[in-house]
Amino acid sequence: MPASSLGGLNWEAKNEAAFEQTGLQKSKTQRKAIKITDALLAEHTVFHSLFEVVEKQLDQNPSVERIRVLAEILLHLLEKHGQAEHDLLVPPIEPFLHEIGHLENFHKEDDIIIETLQKIVDCDDPGLAKQVMIKTLRLANDHFDKEERFVFPLAEKHISEKSLNELGDAWAKGKEL
């Protein structure tokens, strides 16, 4: 079934009709630009909430299958997030990250998070999967904290606002916004 049709209905037309019923006027202006740092920080906020949900699930001693599903979800989302960071944010500040000694660690932590999530997906032992997931969530939270305290301010300092907005536009296009 095409993405734009649902049960034989044209979803865009139905959505348009519903919007018109609200009586609101569509904006004729373009969406406001978003800096790449703001976009990635917003994603971090969502991830922190998602990590809390996963931790609550782990408190209920879930089956290994459930832990695997949680790991797969995180793996998929974190790979996309990391790709955006590496493709858009890191290249213009790479020399500065290297200068302050964070470049290798930045990449290494991303790799470890992804690798451990993949190990959870492949794990058959619920106790081990839970233990590794808890450690991975802590590492991811710490990694995000470092990005928010060091990487994003570094980007704000060394990349012009115009370029930050252009990178944010590239991020949005990648998200198909």
Order of alpha helices (4+ residues) and beta strands (2+ residues): beta-beta-alpha-alpha-alpha-alpha-alpha-alpha-alpha-alpha
